[in-house]
Amino acid sequence: MSRENYLPTKPKRKKMTKPAGRYYPFDKLIIGYCLLMIVLIAIFGRPVDAYFDEMAAFLLSALLAAFIPRFFDESDGRISAGFRLMYAAILFGVFYRATGGMMFLILDKFFDYQLVAFETALYGIEPTLYIDQNLLNPILNEIFSFTYFCYYLMIPVFLIGTFVKKDYDVIKRYLTAAIITYAVSFILFFLYPIEGPRWHFAGEYINSIDGYFFRNMVEFVIANGAVRGGCMPSSHIAIALIIMLFCFKHYRVWGWILLPIIIGLAIGTFWGRFHYVSDVYVGIAIGLAAYYLVDKKYAEWTGIGYKMTTRKELKENFVS
């Protein structure tokens, strides 16, 4: 039998690399998201001038994402690296605030009544009302307020920690997964407006949620930073889950530390009347999808591709 007969019958893929360029996937996604929001406002915003602040915010954000990569690079020192990588995390806050003015961009009301009817049919109770009537106590309130409040610390601690360790690739991957998660979540906010149980059941709650310290901290943050609506899905649990998964992959001890906090955060979202249980499930699904999409595709998006090796090339390599 000739040596050629030993050649594989199917061509194989061979990795090939090319320069990634100035722009990382999260830069491109930010620009794309901003442009999409501007187009949607132009199409559905009536009157358009009522959305001037939002359009200006998205335009300036897109320009920032376009120009920062041209003037800053992480190889130019720590200060330059900080600007290059951390600007995106700041823009996520800008995008969240913009959702407050876009809640009724397409639809003109909240649809909590549909979600409440679904959960009541599914569980036989409405969870937040059941918690209000049967489960509230200061100790549990404080525990779940603490885990909920940890979300606000989780993002800066994770980013600063990875930045100090110079794990820039981890930051880039996280920012890519985060913008995917935020973009999908924020679009869903106005495609299916949900104001949340603390608004929808405002006249039906019997008890207040009393705590000692963290409950007051959560109330302060919500009162000064939250928008009315922006409930479905829970972007809090989605982003927290992504951070935990990155920790399990790169800093395993921290992943285990975060695991009970994330579980408490998930419960705290509806215990504290900020979300429905369904919001948590959808948030988990989006977070998982974003993380695994980036995990599988990031190398390809940054310039690692594949080319098919022909049978002729296999023969030449085999006999050489």
Stockholm file with secondary structure:
# STOCKHOLM 1.0

chainA/1-320         MSRENYLPTKPKRKKMTKPAGRYYPFDKLIIGYCLLMIVLIAIFGRPVDAYFDEMAAFLLSALLAAFIPRFFDESDGRISAGFRLMYAAILFGVFYRATGGMMFLILDKFFDYQLVAFETALYGIEPTLYIDQNLLNPILNEIFSFTYFCYYLMIPVFLIGTFVKKDYDVIKRYLTAAIITYAVSFILFFLYPIEGPRWHFAGEYINSIDGYFFRNMVEFVIANGAVRGGCMPSSHIAIALIIMLFCFKHYRVWGWILLPIIIGLAIGTFWGRFHYVSDVYVGIAIGLAAYYLVDKKYAEWTGIGYKMTTRKELKENFVS
#=GR chainA/1-320 SS CCGGGGSCSSCEEEEEECCCCSCCHHHHHHHHHHHHHHHHHHHHCSSGGGGHHHHHHHHHHHHHHHHHHHHCCGGGCHHHHHHHHHHHHHHHHHHHHHHTTSTTSSCSSCCHHHHHHHHHHHHSSCHHHHHHHHTCCHHHHHHHHHHHHHHHHHHHHHHHHHHHTTCHHHHHHHHHHHHHHHHHHHHHHHHSCCCCHHHHTTTTCCSCCCCSSHHHHHHHHHHHHCCSSCCSSCHHHHHHHHHHHHHHHHCHHHHHHHHHHHHHHHHHHHHTTSSCHHHHHHHHHHHHHHHHHHHHHHHHHTTEEEEEECHHHHHHHHHC
#=GC SS_cons         CCGGGGSCSSCEEEEEECCCCSCCHHHHHHHHHHHHHHHHHHHHCSSGGGGHHHHHHHHHHHHHHHHHHHHCCGGGCHHHHHHHHHHHHHHHHHHHHHHTTSTTSSCSSCCHHHHHHHHHHHHSSCHHHHHHHHTCCHHHHHHHHHHHHHHHHHHHHHHHHHHHTTCHHHHHHHHHHHHHHHHHHHHHHHHSCCCCHHHHTTTTCCSCCCCSSHHHHHHHHHHHHCCSSCCSSCHHHHHHHHHHHHHHHHCHHHHHHHHHHHHHHHHHHHHTTSSCHHHHHHHHHHHHHHHHHHHHHHHHHTTEEEEEECHHHHHHHHHC
//
